[in-house]
Amino acid sequence: MLKNLIHPKKLLLSKWTAAIPENKEKHFMVIKVIEPEIEGGPVEQVVIEAVMSKRQKTIHWRSLTNGLEWKQGWI
């Protein structure tokens, strides 16, 4: 399995390309890193926004490490 190497502290404003676009949405940007409820806890979720439609969704940030699902940058 392909794996994207990323650190959760570097996610904000990072750009991603969906390997299998849905609803013609291919390019996304991380617009928010959701801070953990417990201070000092690990980041678990981020909000990504489709560039064309501006539709937002919350995902687990580790899903971005799956190279079969996401490509780093806008390809």
C-alpha positions, 0 to 999 in steps of 0.5 A, spaced: 500 500 500 502 506 498 503 511 504 503 519 504 508 521 509 505 527 513 505 530 520 498 533 523 501 539 525 503 541 517 496 539 515 493 546 515 492 549 508 495 543 505 493 541 498 490 534 496 488 530 490 482 525 490 485 518 487 477 517 485 474 523 485 466 523 487 461 528 484 467 531 480 470 533 486 478 532 485 482 537 488 481 539 496 485 543 501 485 542 509 481 548 511 481 546 519 485 542 523 480 540 529 483 540 536 482 534 541 478 535 546 483 534 551 489 539 551 495 536 548 491 530 546 493 527 538 489 531 532 484 526 529 480 530 524 481 535 519 476 539 515 477 539 507 474 543 502 473 541 495 476 547 491 471 547 485 464 546 489 467 549 496 463 543 499 466 541 506 467 534 509 470 532 516 475 526 515 480 523 520 486 526 518 490 519 517 486 517 511 490 522 507 496 517 509 492 512 504 496 513 497 490 509 494 485 514 496 489 521 496 495 524 492 499 530 496 498 536 492 494 538 486 495 533 480 
